[in-house]
Amino acid sequence: MENEMTISSIDNPELVNQLVAKAFSTPEESGEPVEKLEMQVLHPSDTEVKLLAGLYNPFTGEHADTAEIRELNGVDEEALSKIKDYGKGLLAILSRGTVKIGEQKATQEILDKLLSGDREYLIMKIRIATLGEELSLEGSCPFCNEEQTFEVNLNTDVEVTKLEDPANRSFTVKGKAGELTVEFPTGEVQKKLVESTNKTSAELDSILLANSVIEINGLPIMDPAQVKTLGMQDRRAILKELTEKNPGPDLAGVKKACVSCGQEVPIPLTLADLFRL
C-alpha cells in the first residue's frame, strides 16, 4: 500500500503540489487547529558582559565595551588545579573563561590591554557563570558576636565603578611634588604585580606607581626612579585615589546585615575568595 501511494503521488503532480503547499503553509492556511502561542521572556545570558571601561582606540575612536565569557569546565578545572599560586590561577581563569572582547578573539595581547578593573570584573562574571552568583561565608557579627552564615549575591551585593568617559583613562592628584598625572593600571601592570611574589607590600606599591604615574607637573616620566623618589604622602595619596576611582568591582566593600542585630557587617572579599569552595 505504501508503494502504491508513492507511485500515485508521483503520477499525480497536482497531489504533490498540494502536499508541498500544505507543508509550507501557516496553521490558518492549512485549516488545522491553531495552538495559542505564549510569550516567553528570555533573560540576559550569563555569558554576555557589559564592560566597565572597555577597550578604546584613541586613533580611530572605536570602543569595544562588551565581552563574551564562558563557564569553566572539567578540562579547565584540571589545568587550574596544577597552579599553586592564587594570582597566576586568577590570570589563567581570565584567559580560559574569556572568549571575546567586542568582536575580537580574547587573545593574551588584548586581555593585557584591558584595565585591571575590567579584568577583575570578568573574573567575577566567570565565577558567576561557572559556580553561580551566591557565595556563603561563615562568620560572626562584630557588634553582637552572633555566629552566622552570610549569603552574598555577587550580582547585587557587589558595587561596581564604571568609567564614565572611555576616552579618558587618567586623572590628576595634587601632591607635595606638584600635579601628578596617573593612568589606570592595565593587565600588563597587573601581571607584573602577580609575577612579583617575593616582593614586600611597599615594593609592590612602587611597581604599581612606576607603571601608573605618567607625568609630574606636565613633564613625562623618563625614568621609573623619578616615581620612587616621591614622598610617602604623595605615594599614599595616589594609591588612595587609584583605589577609589579605578573602574571595577568593589569586593572589599561588601556589607551584609546581621540576622540578629541588623547592623551592617563588613565582609571584605578578594578575587581568590570567589573560587574557594
N, C-alpha and C positions, 0 to 999 in steps of 0.2 A: 504493500500500500504506500509505503514511504517513497519507493522508487517511482510509483505511478504519479504521485503528487509532484515530485520533482520534474518528471518529464512533462506533466501537464502544465506546470508553471513556465517551463522553458518554451513550450509550444504556444503559450498564451501570453504574448507581450503585454497585453492590457493588464493582466493579473499581476505581472511583475511590476509594472508601473504603479499600480495601486499599493502593493506591499512596500515599495520604496518610499512613496509619498507618505504612507502611514508612519513609517519608521522615523521620518524627519519632521512630522507634524507635532504641534502642541497638543495637550490633552483636549483642549476645547475643539480643535480642528478635527481630531480623530473620533470625537464623540464618546470618549471614555470618561469615567468619573474623574473630577478634578480634586486632588488632595489639597487640603488647606496648608499653606506654607507658613511656618513660624519664623519670625525674625530672630536671628542668633547674634548676640553681641560677642565679638571677638576681643579679648583683652590683649594689650600690647605684649609682644613676645619678650621673654627674659633675655633673648639674645640680641636685642636692639638697644643700644645705649646712646643717649644724648650726652656728648662730652661737655665738660665744664669750661674748657678753653679751646680744645681742638687744635688742628694744625693750620697755621696761617702762613701763606706765601706773600711776603712783602713786595715782591716784584710783580706778581700777577693779581694780587688781591684775592686769590682763591682761599676759601676757608672750609676745611673738612671738619664738621662738628658732630659727626656720628661715628659709631663703631659697631662692629658685629663681633660678638663673643660666642663661645660655645661651652656646653657642660663638659667638665673633665671626666674622662672615662678610666677604665681599668689600666689601659696602657700608660696613661699619664700618671696614675697612682703608683704604679711600679717604678716609673722613672723618678718620680719625686721622692719616693721612699729611700732612694740611694743618696739623696742630697742631705747632708747633716747640718749645713749652715742655713739658718732661717732666711737670711737676706737673699742668698742665692736661690733658695727654694721659691721665694716670692717672685723673683725675676723669671724663674722657669714657669711658674703658674701664669704670669702675664704673657710670656711668649707662647705657651701652649694654648692658652684659652682665648687669645685674641685672634680673630680671623681677618678682619678688615678694619682699616681706618679710612672713612669715606668710601671711595670706590677702589682704593688701593689695597693690595695684599699687605697684611701686617708683618712686614719684614723687620728684622732687628734694627736696621737703619731707621726705619720710620718710627718704630716704638721709642728709639732713643731720642727722637726729636720732640716727642710729646713732653709737656710739662709734667713734673713729678706728681702733681696733684691729680692730673688725668690718669696717670698710670696707677696710682693708689685707688682711684675711683673704679677703674676697670677691674682691678684685683678684687675689690669688694663685690662688684657685679658678677664676676666669675664665680665667686663663693656662693652668691645667691642662686645663680643658675645651676650650680652643682649640688649644694647641700641645703638650699632653702634660705629664706630670709630671717628665720627665727634662731636666736642664739641664747642658750640658757647658761647662767652664771651663778654659782653658789657664793654667798657672801653674807655679811651682817651689816645692819644699819648702824652708822656711827653715832646716831642720835639716841636710839633706844636699844641697841645691841641685839635686835631680833635677827636670828638666823633665818635666811630665806633664799629662794631661788629667784633671781631677777631675769625676766624674759625680755630680751632686747630684739626689737624688729629693725633689721638693718635698713629697710626701706623708709621707715617712718621716724625712727628714733635717732638717726644719724643726720645731723645738719651738714649741708654742703655749701661751699662758697664757689660761686660762678664768676668767671672773668667777664666783666661787663663789655669791655671793648677788646675783641680778639686781636686787634692790630697793636694794642698797647700792652707789652709784656714786661714793663719795667716801672719802677716808682722811685721816688727820691726820699732820702732821710736827712734831716738836718742834724748834723753831728758837730762835735768839737773841732773835727778836721775840716769842716765845711759841708757843702752839699754833696751827698753820696748817692750816686745812681746805681740802683740794684735791679738785676734781672731775676725773674722767677726761675728756679733751677729746672733743668730738663732731665730726661732719662740718663743722659751721659753723665751728669753730675751725680745722680742717684747711684749709678753703677760704680763710680769712683768711691763713694762712701761705703757701699756694700763690700767692695774689694779691700777696704782698709780695716780688716777685722782686728788687727793688733794695735790700733790707734786709741788714744785716750779721747774722752769727750771733747776736750779743748782742741786736740789735733783734728778731730772730725769737724768741729766748728770752723777751723781755719781752712779746711778743704772746701767746705760749703761756701764760705765767704770769698775765698780766692776765685771761685767759679761763678759767683753771683754779682759781686761788686764790679762794675764796668767803668765807672768814671768817678773821679774826685774833683769837685769844683769844675766840672765840664771838661776835664782833661782825661783822655782814655788811660786805663791801666796798662802799662807796658810790661810790668814785672809783678808776678804774684806776691813778691816780697813787700810791695807797697801796701797791700791789704793787711799783711801780717803785722805791720808796724802801726796799724790803727789802735787807738786806745781801747781799753776794756769796755769803757762806757759806750763808745761808738759801736763796738762789736755786738754788745748786748742789745743796743737799740735796733740794729739791723736785723738780728735774729728774731727779735720780738715782732718787728714789722713783717718779716717773712712768714712767721707762724700765723699771724692774724690775717694777712692779705693773700697768702698763697691759695690758688684755687684747689679745691679738693674736699674730701670728706673729713669732718671733724670727729674722728673716732675717740680722741682723748676727751672730748667734751660731752660724751653721752651721760645722761642722767635718767634715773627711774625713781618713781615714788615708792617709798617703803610701804609694804602691805599692812604694817602695824600702826605706825605713827603718821604716815602720809608725807613725811619730809622727803625732799628731793635728794637722792643719794648719788654722788658722782660714781660713775662706772667707766673709768678710762680704759679704752681698748687700743690694741695695736693690730696691725695687719696680720701678724702671726697668730693672734688670738682667734681670728676668723676661721682658721683651718685646724685648730686644736679641737678634737672630739673627746 
